[in-house]
Amino acid sequence: MEEYIIKFATIIKELKRKNRSVISSYKLSPNEIDILVALDMEVYDKAAEIAESFEISKSLVCRSVDSLIKKGYIDTKKDEKDKRITRLILKEDAKPIVKLLKENRNKTTEVILKGIDKDELAIFNKVLDKMKKNLL
């Protein structure tokens, strides 16, 4: 099992390295990049969710969110139904960055999936879902 964990960690590390290199001129921290990716993918829109998902301390996510707000890349908005919840929103100035990140994700995905057919990918996804369910 350890070999799988090492392989997953290597893939994630390489994806993050590629993200940093493709937007290096923007001078963003790895955590700021993770936040922009999460918001762009519309997976999470709350700081606490991002902290939990990316296993980053809440205080570090808050600092990164504050930095991204100061840079003009994100904004916050109170939830319409529950005013205790603050949602994070990408601003227009972040669009060129997230566009580069998305293009990088698409290119990297093509490379990762090269030689893997749809059936193999479906099985792999099913196994990943089971592993995640078992862990949670």
Secondary structure as UniProt FT lines:
FT   HELIX           2..22
FT   HELIX           24..26
FT   HELIX           30..40
FT   TURN            41..42
FT   HELIX           47..53
FT   TURN            54..55
FT   HELIX           58..70
FT   TURN            71..72
FT   STRAND          74..78
FT   TURN            83..84
FT   STRAND          86..90
FT   HELIX           92..94
FT   HELIX           95..113
FT   TURN            114..115
FT   HELIX           118..135
//
